[in-house]
Amino acid sequence: MKDARAWTSAALSYQFDCLSGLKKVNDTQLVAKTVLFMNNTLMTSTSNALSMMMSYERFGNRTSWWGPPRTERNGVWESVGGGSSGHEPMVPAGLKQNVTVCKGAGVCSFEMVQMAVDAAPDNLGGERRFVIMIKEGVYEEVVRVGLAKRNVMLIGDGIGKTVISGSLNVGKLGMPTYNTATVGVVGDGFMARDLTIQNTAGPEGQQAVAFRSDSDLSMIENCEFIGNQDTLYAHTLRQYYKSCIIQGNVDFIFGNSAAIFHNCTILVRPRELVKAGNSVISAHGRFDPAQTTGFVFQDCVVSGTPEYMQLLPKNPSVFLGRPWKEYSRSVFLRCRLEGIVSPFGWMRWDGEFALKTLYFGEFGNVGLGSNLSARVWWSSRTPADHVSVYSVHNFIQGDHWMLT
């Protein structure tokens, strides 16, 4: 049932994205009819299916107990499973590479990362992986791991040594945010370790994604993501990031996935060369209360880059998140929040939008930015007895697919 809910949550997100795109080109009667069908029939049916799955998981065949989905803001919490393995999941080490990528012609299998990805067999199943070793160097290219490229694994020579770099941004004519990603992954089971992915478009480029993932059951460890606005697009499905560095300044971790960020370093960059400016870390996009999605930050550090710290404003102006969509969900658990974090903690999106339906929670955080006394009224203190809802085991079903 957990898998079915995760997949249906993603299906609803894709329908919403498709509908949003069609609305922008609504210039024919056929498009108008398609928009009407998607809005009134397809999305409604999918939303209802999600709601019924949620009720079935809670109450089984006692259908008289079924009802509209309720969330943490209503005091209703997801059920938790029976424990965890107790070991931290990790991207496997010591795997033999299938191909290598490097700059020297004739030395490695390929000179471009995309060529190596294209060489991966389609629909690789089970525990088999196609391992791509990317040697030290800067690879200026756009990389796409397609739907059929399952279980692809990228391994670099280290953060700052192996760098995949792009500069696509929405400032370019006809470029949607989704397509700006330097590395975009759709194939399930994606893994990466020991590399940097960056989008070098400056703040003037507005939305410019470094890494985008739609990969279910994906794991990324010891990687760095550098950008400004919209650095990391955790779009859909279940994702796990461990010991990563994520840099940006506006909504730079966003999307509608169920993603856990464990032991990551989140660094705010200046919005302008001469001043730091207000910055927002997360913008989660859950728009249906039955979707299983949300961002969970565990044991992370929130601070600024050296450049940001030199321009540090008198009043802390970094916010943990804001509600991109109506049922936005982000929680910070046992994190170190440095003094750059605003005492208010969280930022509005637009007026009163989503303030009564979002869930922004905090538990056990430390540091100068962790004081809860001045937090906005629409944020929450996550109860200790419900923290396990956001564990790897319960939130993304990690015990069933992760290696430890």
N, C-alpha and C positions, 0 to 999 in steps of 0.2 A: 504493500500500500504506500509506503514511503517513496518508493521509486515512481509509482504512478502519479502521486501528487507532485513530485519534483518535475516530471516530464510534462504534466498538464499545466503546471505553473509556467513553464517555459513556452508551451504552445500558446497560452493566452498572451504572453508577452510578445511573441512574434505576430500574433493577430493584431495586437494593439499597434505595433510598429508599422505593419502593413497598412492598417487603417489610417494612421497618421500621415504616411507617405501619400496615400491616395487622395486625402483631403487637400493636399497641396497642389494636386493636378486635377482638381474636380472641374474640368471644363467640357465634359461631354455627358450625355444622358446615361451612357453605359457605365461610366465611372461612378456617377451619382447613384445608380441602382446598386452597384457593387458595394459602395460605401454603406448604403442603407441596409443591405443584406448582412454585411459583416457586423455592423453595429447592433442591429435588432435581432439577428438570428445566430450567427456563428459565435460571436463573443459572449452573448447571453447564455447560449448552450454550454460553452466551455466553462464559464463562471459557475453555472449551476452544477455542472459535473464536479468541479473542484469543491464546492460547498458540500455536496453529498458525500464525497470521499472523506472530507474532514469529519462530518457527522458520523459516518460509518466507522471511522477509526476510533472515535471516542465512545460511541454508544452501540456499535454493532447493529444487529437486526431490530433493535428497539426503535423503530422508525417514529414512534410517537414522541420521542425525545429529540428528534432531529430538528434543526432550526437554522436560521441565518448564522453565518460564521461570526464568532466573537474572538477578540484578540486580547493581548496583555492589557491594553487600555481599559478593557471591560473586566479585568481581573481574572481572565481565563487564560490558562497556560497550556502549552502542548504537553502531552504525556511524555514521560522519559522512559528509556529502556533500562535494562538491567545491567548497568555498569559498563566499564570499558576495559581495554586490555591493560591500561596503566602505562603503556609505552608511547612515547611521542612518535607519530608517523614521520617518515622521512623519504625523500627521493633516493632510490637505491644507488649505491656507489659500486664501483668496480665492474660495471657491465661492459662487455666488449662492444666497441663501436662497429656499426655496420659500414659507415662511410665517414670520411673526414673532409673538412672544408678549410682551405687556407688560401692565402694570396699567391703563393708560388705556383705557377703553371707547371703541371706534371708532377708536383710533389704530393698532392692530395687528390682525393677522388673528384672534388669539385672546387671551383673558385667562388661560388655564390651559394648562400644558404638556401635560396629558393630552389636551386637545381638539386640540392640534396634532398629537400622535402619532396620534390616531384618524383624522386627515385624510390621513395618509400612504397611498399606494396599497399594496395587498397584493402581496407577492411581487415586489418590484422587483428586477430582475436586472442582470447585467453590472456595469459601472462606474457606473451611474446611482445617485444618492443623493437622498434627500429631506432637505433641509437645513432645520432649525428654528433660527431665531435667537431666543434668549431674552434680552430686554433686562434691564438691571439691576433688581433687586428681590428680595424674599423671597417665594417661591411655596410656601405651606403646603399641600401636597397629596401624594398617593401617585400615582406614575407607573408605568404598566405598558406595556412595549413587547412586544407579543404575538408569537407565532411567525410570523405572516404578515407582520409589519412588518419586512421585511428592508432593510438599507442605510439605516437612519435615522441621522441625524447631528444632535447637539445642540451648539450653539455659544452660549456665554455672553459677557458683557461683561468677564469676568475673575473670578479666584478672590476670594471674599468680596464680589463685586458681584452676580453672579447666583447665587442660593442657592435650592436646592430642599430643603425642610425637612419632616420627618415625625417622629413619636414612637411608632410602633407597637413593641410589645415583647412578649415571651412572658409577662410578668406579667399581660397581659390574658387573660381566660378563653378557652381554645380556640385560642390564637394560636401556631402553630408558627413556628420561627425563619425558615423559608423565606418566610413571608408578612409578616414584619416590615419588609421592605426599603422604604425611602422610594422608591427607584427600582429596579425589577426589569426585566431585559431578557432576552428569549428569542430574538427575531429575530436571525438571523445578520448579520454585517457591520456591527454597531453601532459608531458612533464618537461621541466627545464631546471637547470642548475648552473650556477657559477658564470653568469654573464650579465651584461648591461643592455637594456633596450631603451632607446631614447627618441623623442621627437624634438628636434631643434628649433621648431617654429617658436618665435618669441611671443610675448604676451599680446602683441598686436595681431597675431594670427588667430586669436580667440581659441575655439575648441580645436585641440590638436592632440590626438591620442597616441601614446607610445605603444601600449599593449592592450589588445582587446581579446576577450575570451568568451566563447560560447561552448566550451569544452566541458562536458559532464565528467565528473570524477577526475579532475585535473589537479596536479600537485606541482608547486613551484617553490624551489628552495634556494636561498642565497643568491638571489638575483636583484638587480637594481633597475628601477623604472624612473626615467627622468623626463619631465615635461613641465608645462605651466598649467593651463586649464585643461581638465579632463585627461590627466596622464594615464590612469588605469581604468579601463572600461570593463568591469566584471559584469558582462551583459546578462547572461542567463546561466541556469543550472548550477551544479555544485562544484565549488572551487576551494583550494587550500593553499595559502601562502605562508611559508615559514622562513624566518630570518632574512627577510627581504628589506630593501631600502626603497622607499617610494617618495619621490620629490614632486612638488607642484605648488599651486597657489589658489586655484579656484575649482571647487568640486572635483578635486583631482583623484578621488576614488569614487566611482559612480557606476550605476547600472542596476539591474534587478535580478542579480544572482543570489544564491545562498553561499556566501563566501566567509571563510574564517581567515583572519590575519593573525598569525601567532608569532610572537617574539620579533615583530617587524619594527623597523625604525622609520617613522613618518616625519619627513623634513619639509617645512614650509619654505618656499622660495619667495624672494621679493616680486611684487607685481610690477614694479617700475624700478629703474636704476637708482632713483633718488629717494624713494620711500617704500616702506614695506607694504602698506595698504591692508585693508581687511582681507582675510583669507578664510576659506571654508574647506575642510578636509573631505568630508563625505557628502554624497547626495544620492541616497538610495531611492529606487524607483518602483517600489511595490504599490500597485494601484488597486489590488483586489485583496480583501481581508483573508481570503482562504489560500492565497499564495504562500508557499513555504520559504519565502526568500527573506534576506536580510544580511546586514554586514555585522560581523562579530570581530572585535579587536581584543585579543587576549595577550596580556603581558607585553604590550607594545610600548614604545617610547615616542612621544610627540614633542618635537623640538623644531628648531630652525636651522637652515644652512648657515655657514659662517657669514655669507653675504647678508642674509636676513638679520642675523643677530647684530651686525654692525649698524643696521638701519632700524633697530627695534624701537617701535613707537612707545611713548610714555604710557599709554593705556593699552593693555593686551588686546589684540584684535584678531586672534585666530579662533575660529569656531569649529567644534567637533563635527558638525553636520547641519544640513538643512533639508527639509522635505521636498524632494523633487516631485513625488507623487503622493496621493492622498493617504496611503497606508505605509509610508516610508518607515523602515525599521533599521536602527543602528544601535549597537551597544558597545560600551568600552568597559572591559573587565580586567582589573588588576594591572592597569597600565600606569606608566609614569608620564604625567602631564606637566610639562615644564611651564614656566611663568608666562609664556607667550599666549597661553589659552585664556580667552576672555572669562571673567567671573560668571557671565551669563551662560557660557557653555555652548549654546546652540543658537542658530540664526533662523529667522522666519524666511520663507520663500517669497510669499506675496500676501501681505495682510494677515487675515485669519486662516488662510488656506491650510488645511490638514492639521491644524493645531489640536483638534479634538479626536483625531483618528490615528496619528502617527505613534510610534513607540521609540523614544530615544532614552536609553537606559544607561546607568553607570553603577558599578559596584567595585569596591576595594581599590580604587585608584589612589595614587600617591603623587607627590610633587606640588609645586606652587600653584599649578593650574587645576588642582583636583578638589578644591574647596567647594562644597555644594550649597553653601548658605545663600548665594545670590543667583543660583540657577533659575532659568525661566520656568514658569509654572507648568508649562506643558511638557517638560522633561520628567523623567522618573528615576527613582532609586530602585534598582533591580533587587528584589528580596533575595537573601542568601539561599533560601530553600528552593529558588527557581533558577539559580545560575546554571545548573546542569542542563537546562533546556538548550543552552547555547554551546554545549560541548561538541567536540568532533564526532563523538559517537551519536549524539542525538540530533544535532542540527544538520549535519551532512552525511550521516550514516557511515562515518569513516571506518568503523570496525569491520565493515563488510568489503571494503575495497582498497584500503590503504595498507602500505607496507610499514612495518615497525622494526 
